[in-house]
Amino acid sequence: MQEDRRLAVLRAIVEDYVATEEPVGSKALVERHHLNVSPATIRNDMAALEDEGYLHQPHTSAGRVPTDKGYRLFVDRLSTVKPTTQAERRAIASFLDGAVDLDDVIHRSVRLLAQLTRQVAVVQYPTLSRSTVRHIELVALTPSRLLLVLILSSGRVEQRLVELDAPLGDDDLAALRSQVNLAATGEVIADAATALQALVTIDAHGAPAPSAAASAVVETLVDAMSDHRSDERVVVGGTANLARFGDSFETSVRPLLEALEEQVVLLRLLGEATSGGAVTVRIGAEGPFQELASTSVVATGYGPGDALASLGIVGPTRMDYPGTMAAVRAVARYVSRILDES
Protein backbone atom coordinates (compact mmCIF):
# COMPACT_ATOMS: atom_id res chain seq x y z
CA MET A 1 0.00 0.00 0.00
CA GLN A 2 2.76 2.42 0.96
CA GLU A 3 4.79 1.59 -2.16
CA ASP A 4 1.74 2.09 -4.40
CA ARG A 5 1.14 5.49 -2.81
CA ARG A 6 4.75 6.55 -3.28
CA LEU A 7 4.64 5.49 -6.90
CA ALA A 8 1.48 7.57 -7.31
CA VAL A 9 3.31 10.52 -5.75
CA LEU A 10 6.23 10.06 -8.13
CA ARG A 11 3.91 9.88 -11.13
CA ALA A 12 2.18 13.08 -10.02
CA ILE A 13 5.49 14.90 -9.54
CA VAL A 14 6.80 13.87 -12.96
CA GLU A 15 3.57 14.93 -14.68
CA ASP A 16 3.40 18.25 -12.83
CA TYR A 17 7.07 19.07 -13.34
CA VAL A 18 6.84 18.40 -17.08
CA ALA A 19 3.68 20.51 -17.32
CA THR A 20 4.71 23.45 -15.10
CA GLU A 21 8.52 23.40 -15.40
CA GLU A 22 8.64 24.24 -11.67
CA PRO A 23 9.71 22.10 -8.68
CA VAL A 24 6.65 20.40 -7.18
CA GLY A 25 5.69 20.80 -3.51
CA SER A 26 3.41 18.71 -1.31
CA LYS A 27 0.70 21.37 -1.16
CA ALA A 28 0.43 21.50 -4.95
CA LEU A 29 0.20 17.71 -5.12
CA VAL A 30 -2.65 17.62 -2.60
CA GLU A 31 -4.51 20.37 -4.47
CA ARG A 32 -4.05 18.97 -7.99
CA HIS A 33 -4.19 15.21 -7.40
CA HIS A 34 -6.68 13.13 -5.45
CA LEU A 35 -4.18 11.19 -3.38
CA ASN A 36 -6.51 11.02 -0.33
CA VAL A 37 -3.77 11.56 2.24
CA SER A 38 -2.54 14.54 4.24
CA PRO A 39 0.21 16.94 3.09
CA ALA A 40 2.39 15.58 5.94
CA THR A 41 2.11 12.05 4.53
CA ILE A 42 2.96 13.35 1.05
CA ARG A 43 6.03 15.12 2.46
CA ASN A 44 7.17 11.88 4.10
CA ASP A 45 6.71 10.01 0.82
CA MET A 46 8.64 12.69 -1.07
CA ALA A 47 11.48 12.48 1.47
CA ALA A 48 11.57 8.68 1.07
CA LEU A 49 11.62 8.97 -2.72
CA GLU A 50 14.45 11.47 -2.43
CA ASP A 51 16.43 9.13 -0.16
CA GLU A 52 15.99 6.36 -2.76
CA GLY A 53 17.31 8.60 -5.54
CA TYR A 54 14.07 9.15 -7.46
CA LEU A 55 13.71 12.85 -6.59
CA HIS A 56 16.01 15.69 -5.67
CA GLN A 57 15.48 19.12 -4.16
CA PRO A 58 17.18 21.86 -6.21
CA HIS A 59 16.91 24.42 -3.39
CA THR A 60 16.28 24.06 0.32
CA SER A 61 12.97 25.91 0.16
CA ALA A 62 11.85 24.43 -3.18
CA GLY A 63 9.77 21.39 -4.04
CA ARG A 64 11.17 18.29 -5.68
CA VAL A 65 12.03 17.43 -9.27
CA PRO A 66 12.56 13.96 -10.77
CA THR A 67 16.04 12.50 -11.24
CA ASP A 68 17.02 10.32 -14.21
CA LYS A 69 16.25 7.33 -11.97
CA GLY A 70 12.82 8.79 -11.27
CA TYR A 71 12.10 9.32 -14.96
CA ARG A 72 13.25 5.76 -15.68
CA LEU A 73 10.85 4.28 -13.12
CA PHE A 74 8.09 6.50 -14.51
CA VAL A 75 8.71 5.28 -18.08
CA ASP A 76 9.09 1.61 -17.12
CA ARG A 77 6.31 1.20 -14.56
CA LEU A 78 4.07 4.22 -14.25
CA SER A 79 3.37 5.50 -17.72
CA THR A 80 1.42 4.04 -20.59
CA VAL A 81 1.89 5.11 -24.19
CA LYS A 82 -0.97 7.44 -25.00
CA PRO A 83 -3.03 6.14 -27.92
CA THR A 84 -3.13 8.65 -30.75
CA THR A 85 -6.54 10.19 -31.29
CA GLN A 86 -8.48 9.76 -34.50
CA ALA A 87 -7.82 13.42 -35.33
CA GLU A 88 -4.07 12.93 -34.79
CA ARG A 89 -4.05 9.82 -36.96
CA ARG A 90 -5.87 11.67 -39.75
CA ALA A 91 -3.43 14.57 -39.50
CA ILE A 92 -0.41 12.25 -39.67
CA ALA A 93 -1.83 10.32 -42.62
CA SER A 94 -2.81 13.41 -44.64
CA PHE A 95 0.56 15.08 -44.02
CA LEU A 96 2.66 12.06 -45.00
CA ASP A 97 0.44 10.74 -47.81
CA GLY A 98 1.25 13.81 -49.91
CA ALA A 99 4.93 12.87 -50.16
CA VAL A 100 6.19 12.44 -53.72
CA ASP A 101 9.48 10.58 -53.14
CA LEU A 102 11.80 9.27 -50.42
CA ASP A 103 13.42 12.66 -49.76
CA ASP A 104 9.95 14.20 -49.32
CA VAL A 105 8.91 11.38 -46.96
CA ILE A 106 11.99 11.94 -44.78
CA HIS A 107 11.63 15.73 -44.61
CA ARG A 108 7.88 15.58 -43.96
CA SER A 109 8.46 13.00 -41.21
CA VAL A 110 11.00 15.14 -39.40
CA ARG A 111 8.75 18.23 -39.55
CA LEU A 112 5.76 16.23 -38.35
CA LEU A 113 7.64 14.66 -35.42
CA ALA A 114 8.94 18.06 -34.32
CA GLN A 115 5.43 19.54 -34.43
CA LEU A 116 3.79 16.65 -32.57
CA THR A 117 6.38 16.44 -29.77
CA ARG A 118 7.69 20.03 -29.60
CA GLN A 119 11.17 18.50 -29.44
CA VAL A 120 14.07 18.13 -31.87
CA ALA A 121 13.26 15.40 -34.39
CA VAL A 122 15.90 13.25 -36.08
CA VAL A 123 15.23 10.86 -38.98
CA GLN A 124 17.89 8.61 -40.49
CA TYR A 125 17.77 7.81 -44.19
CA PRO A 126 17.08 4.13 -44.89
CA THR A 127 20.26 2.08 -44.79
CA LEU A 128 21.08 0.80 -48.26
CA SER A 129 22.64 -2.44 -47.05
CA ARG A 130 19.35 -3.53 -45.44
CA SER A 131 17.26 -2.77 -48.52
CA THR A 132 16.01 -5.34 -50.99
CA VAL A 133 15.56 -4.88 -54.72
CA ARG A 134 11.92 -4.30 -55.55
CA HIS A 135 12.22 -3.92 -59.34
CA ILE A 136 14.66 -3.06 -62.12
CA GLU A 137 13.41 -1.29 -65.21
CA LEU A 138 15.30 -0.84 -68.48
CA VAL A 139 13.94 1.79 -70.87
CA ALA A 140 15.32 2.35 -74.37
CA LEU A 141 15.77 6.07 -74.94
CA THR A 142 17.49 5.33 -78.27
CA PRO A 143 18.60 1.95 -79.68
CA SER A 144 22.02 2.44 -78.07
CA ARG A 145 21.12 4.40 -74.91
CA LEU A 146 19.22 2.91 -71.96
CA LEU A 147 17.69 4.44 -68.85
CA LEU A 148 18.20 2.08 -65.94
CA VAL A 149 15.84 2.46 -62.95
CA LEU A 150 16.60 0.60 -59.71
CA ILE A 151 13.76 0.58 -57.15
CA LEU A 152 14.53 -0.54 -53.57
CA SER A 153 12.28 -1.59 -50.69
CA SER A 154 13.32 1.54 -48.80
CA GLY A 155 11.56 3.69 -51.38
CA ARG A 156 14.87 4.81 -52.81
CA VAL A 157 15.01 5.07 -56.61
CA GLU A 158 18.32 5.18 -58.51
CA GLN A 159 18.43 6.20 -62.17
CA ARG A 160 21.43 5.75 -64.45
CA LEU A 161 22.10 6.20 -68.16
CA VAL A 162 23.83 3.34 -69.96
CA GLU A 163 25.57 3.97 -73.29
CA LEU A 164 25.84 0.84 -75.45
CA ASP A 165 28.48 0.11 -78.08
CA ALA A 166 25.85 -1.25 -80.46
CA PRO A 167 22.07 -0.93 -80.88
CA LEU A 168 19.91 -3.31 -78.81
CA GLY A 169 16.69 -4.68 -80.27
CA ASP A 170 13.36 -4.79 -78.42
CA ASP A 171 13.44 -8.56 -77.95
CA ASP A 172 16.99 -8.50 -76.58
CA LEU A 173 16.07 -5.62 -74.27
CA ALA A 174 13.06 -7.54 -72.93
CA ALA A 175 15.19 -10.64 -72.38
CA LEU A 176 17.86 -8.63 -70.56
CA ARG A 177 15.21 -6.92 -68.39
CA SER A 178 13.76 -10.31 -67.44
CA GLN A 179 17.22 -11.71 -66.73
CA VAL A 180 18.32 -8.98 -64.32
CA ASN A 181 14.98 -8.95 -62.48
CA LEU A 182 15.02 -12.72 -62.08
CA ALA A 183 18.50 -12.51 -60.56
CA ALA A 184 18.02 -9.52 -58.26
CA THR A 185 14.36 -8.93 -57.33
CA GLY A 186 13.65 -9.68 -53.67
CA GLU A 187 17.33 -10.01 -52.76
CA VAL A 188 19.17 -7.80 -50.27
CA ILE A 189 21.63 -5.46 -51.93
CA ALA A 190 24.77 -7.54 -51.35
CA ASP A 191 23.17 -10.76 -52.63
CA ALA A 192 21.59 -8.96 -55.59
CA ALA A 193 24.97 -7.53 -56.64
CA THR A 194 26.54 -11.00 -56.42
CA ALA A 195 23.75 -12.58 -58.45
CA LEU A 196 24.00 -9.91 -61.14
CA GLN A 197 27.76 -10.27 -61.43
CA ALA A 198 27.31 -14.02 -61.85
CA LEU A 199 25.23 -13.31 -64.96
CA VAL A 200 28.24 -11.86 -66.76
CA THR A 201 30.98 -14.03 -65.30
CA ILE A 202 32.63 -16.12 -68.00
CA ASP A 203 33.00 -19.71 -66.83
CA ALA A 204 35.12 -22.53 -68.26
CA HIS A 205 32.25 -24.82 -69.20
CA GLY A 206 31.50 -23.51 -72.64
CA ALA A 207 28.70 -21.12 -71.70
CA PRO A 208 28.24 -18.29 -74.21
CA ALA A 209 30.06 -15.09 -73.34
CA PRO A 210 27.78 -12.34 -71.98
CA SER A 211 26.76 -9.65 -74.40
CA ALA A 212 28.35 -6.22 -74.21
CA ALA A 213 24.91 -4.79 -73.34
CA ALA A 214 24.47 -7.20 -70.42
CA SER A 215 27.94 -6.40 -69.11
CA ALA A 216 27.30 -2.65 -69.30
CA VAL A 217 23.90 -2.93 -67.57
CA VAL A 218 25.20 -5.18 -64.78
CA GLU A 219 28.23 -2.94 -64.18
CA THR A 220 25.96 0.10 -63.89
CA LEU A 221 23.51 -1.70 -61.59
CA VAL A 222 26.23 -2.93 -59.25
CA ASP A 223 27.69 0.58 -59.13
CA ALA A 224 24.26 1.99 -58.19
CA MET A 225 23.89 -0.64 -55.47
CA SER A 226 27.26 0.22 -53.95
CA ASP A 227 26.42 3.92 -53.65
CA HIS A 228 26.31 4.39 -49.88
CA ARG A 229 25.79 8.15 -49.85
CA SER A 230 22.61 7.97 -47.78
CA ASP A 231 23.73 5.34 -45.28
CA GLU A 232 25.07 7.88 -42.79
CA ARG A 233 22.62 10.69 -43.48
CA VAL A 234 20.21 12.08 -40.93
CA VAL A 235 17.76 14.96 -41.19
CA VAL A 236 17.06 17.20 -38.20
CA GLY A 237 14.03 19.40 -37.57
CA GLY A 238 12.52 21.45 -34.77
CA THR A 239 15.72 22.92 -33.35
CA ALA A 240 13.77 26.06 -32.47
CA ASN A 241 11.83 23.99 -29.91
CA LEU A 242 14.93 24.09 -27.69
CA ALA A 243 14.09 27.74 -26.98
CA ARG A 244 11.52 26.40 -24.50
CA PHE A 245 14.39 25.16 -22.32
CA GLY A 246 16.30 28.41 -22.00
CA ASP A 247 16.46 28.05 -18.22
CA SER A 248 18.77 25.05 -18.67
CA PHE A 249 20.78 26.36 -21.62
CA GLU A 250 24.26 25.53 -20.35
CA THR A 251 23.45 22.04 -19.07
CA SER A 252 20.96 20.81 -21.69
CA VAL A 253 20.61 23.06 -24.70
CA ARG A 254 24.17 24.06 -25.60
CA PRO A 255 25.56 20.45 -25.64
CA LEU A 256 22.56 19.32 -27.69
CA LEU A 257 22.97 22.14 -30.21
CA GLU A 258 26.60 21.14 -30.67
CA ALA A 259 25.62 17.47 -31.08
CA LEU A 260 23.08 18.35 -33.77
CA GLU A 261 25.96 19.45 -36.02
CA GLU A 262 27.57 16.00 -35.92
CA GLN A 263 25.93 13.28 -38.04
CA VAL A 264 27.90 10.47 -36.37
CA VAL A 265 26.84 11.67 -32.91
CA LEU A 266 23.19 11.75 -33.99
CA LEU A 267 23.39 8.23 -35.42
CA ARG A 268 24.83 6.93 -32.15
CA LEU A 269 22.13 8.76 -30.19
CA LEU A 270 19.40 7.10 -32.25
CA GLY A 271 21.07 3.72 -31.84
CA GLU A 272 20.46 0.61 -33.91
CA ALA A 273 17.11 0.45 -35.66
CA THR A 274 14.71 -1.76 -33.72
CA SER A 275 12.08 -3.82 -35.52
CA GLY A 276 8.70 -4.95 -34.26
CA GLY A 277 7.51 -1.48 -33.29
CA ALA A 278 9.56 -1.33 -30.07
CA VAL A 279 10.20 2.21 -28.84
CA THR A 280 13.51 2.75 -27.05
CA VAL A 281 13.85 5.41 -24.34
CA ARG A 282 17.32 6.40 -23.14
CA ILE A 283 17.31 8.88 -20.28
CA GLY A 284 20.17 11.17 -19.34
CA ALA A 285 23.40 9.36 -18.55
CA GLU A 286 22.05 6.12 -20.11
CA GLY A 287 23.07 7.57 -23.49
CA PRO A 288 26.46 7.10 -25.17
CA PHE A 289 27.81 10.62 -24.52
CA GLN A 290 28.56 11.97 -21.06
CA GLU A 291 28.29 15.58 -22.24
CA LEU A 292 24.65 14.84 -23.16
CA ALA A 293 23.77 13.53 -19.69
CA SER A 294 20.86 16.00 -19.48
CA THR A 295 19.34 14.72 -22.73
CA SER A 296 16.84 11.96 -23.41
CA VAL A 297 16.27 10.08 -26.67
CA VAL A 298 13.04 8.39 -27.75
CA ALA A 299 13.54 6.34 -30.92
CA THR A 300 12.30 3.40 -32.95
CA GLY A 301 13.01 1.68 -36.25
CA TYR A 302 10.98 2.09 -39.42
CA GLY A 303 10.75 0.46 -42.81
CA PRO A 304 8.78 -2.31 -44.49
CA GLY A 305 9.54 -5.69 -42.90
CA ASP A 306 12.75 -5.46 -40.93
CA ALA A 307 13.62 -1.96 -39.79
CA LEU A 308 15.75 -0.10 -42.33
CA ALA A 309 16.63 2.94 -40.24
CA SER A 310 15.76 4.87 -37.07
CA LEU A 311 13.74 7.95 -36.27
CA GLY A 312 13.05 9.69 -33.00
CA ILE A 313 13.42 12.80 -30.92
CA VAL A 314 16.13 14.20 -28.66
CA GLY A 315 15.61 16.77 -25.95
CA PRO A 316 16.12 17.66 -22.31
CA THR A 317 15.09 14.95 -19.84
CA ARG A 318 12.07 17.01 -18.78
CA MET A 319 9.70 15.79 -21.48
CA ASP A 320 6.27 14.26 -21.91
CA TYR A 321 7.44 10.67 -22.28
CA PRO A 322 4.05 8.97 -22.88
CA GLY A 323 3.02 11.50 -25.54
CA THR A 324 6.44 11.50 -27.17
CA MET A 325 6.60 7.70 -27.31
CA ALA A 326 3.15 7.60 -28.92
CA ALA A 327 4.10 10.18 -31.56
CA VAL A 328 7.38 8.44 -32.43
CA ARG A 329 5.65 5.07 -32.76
CA ALA A 330 2.77 6.47 -34.84
CA VAL A 331 5.00 8.34 -37.30
CA ALA A 332 7.27 5.29 -37.71
CA ARG A 333 4.26 3.10 -38.51
CA TYR A 334 2.92 5.51 -41.13
CA VAL A 335 6.33 5.98 -42.75
CA SER A 336 6.78 2.20 -42.88
CA ARG A 337 3.40 1.81 -44.52
CA ILE A 338 4.16 4.48 -47.12
CA LEU A 339 7.49 2.86 -48.01
CA ASP A 340 5.81 -0.55 -48.22
CA GLU A 341 3.18 0.79 -50.62
CA SER A 342 5.44 3.03 -52.68
C-alpha positions, 0 to 999 in steps of 0.5 A: 500500500505504501509503495503504491502510494509513493509510486502515485506521488512520483507519477504526479510529480513527474507529470506536474514538473513536465507541465509546469517546469517548476519544482513540485511541492506537497501542497500542490500535489494535494490540491491537484491530485486526489491522493486522499492523504494529508500533506504531511504524509505526502512530504514523508513520501517525497522524502523517502523517494528522495532518499531512494534517488528518485527525486532531488530538491534543487533548493532548500525551500523548493519542491522536488524534481525527478532525477534520471532514476525517477524518470526511468521508473516512470517510463518503465512502470508508471506511464502508458503510451498514450493512444493517438486520437483519430484526429491525430491519426488523420493529420499524420496520414494526410501530411505524409500521404502527400509525399512524392518521393523518399526525400519528401517522406523523410523531410515531412516526417522530421517536420511532423515529429517536431510539431507533434512532440515540440522536441528536436526530431531526427530521422535517419535515411534508410540504410542501403545495405538492409534494402532489398531490390523491388524492381529493375526497369530498363527503358530504351531512350534510343537503340544504343542508350538505356535508362536504368531504374533501380527501385529498392524496398526503402523507397529509394530510386536510382536512375542511371544512363547506360551507353551501349556500343551497339544498338539493342533490339526490343526482344533482346532488351526484354530478355535482358530486363527479365534476366536482371529482375530474375537474378536480383528482385527480392534479394538484399543489396549484397546478394543482388549484386553478387547474383547480377555479377554471376550473370556476366561471369565467364565460366570454363564450361563452354557457356556463351560469353555475356553480351556487351549490353548485359555487361554494361547494364550489370556494371551500372547496376552494381555501381548503383547498389554500392552507392552508400551516400545515404547510409550515414545521413540524418535529417534534423528538424525542430531545433527552435523547440529548444528555446523552451528550455532556455532556463537550462541552456548551459546544461541541456541546450548548448551540448545538444545544439553542438551534437546536432551538427555531428551526423555520427553523434546523432546516429549513435544517439538514435542507436540501432534500428529496432524492428517490431515497433519497439520504442527505445527510451534512453534517459540522461546518462544512459546515453552514449555521450557523457556531455549529453547527460541531461538529454533523453532520446526516444527512438524506434526503427521504421521500414517495411519488414525489418527496420531499415533505419531509425527515427526519433526525438532528442531533448532535455530529460524534462519531457512528456514521455508517454506523448512523445513515445506515442508520436514516435511510434505512430509516425514510424508506422505511417512511414513504414506503410508508405514505403511498403506501398510506394 
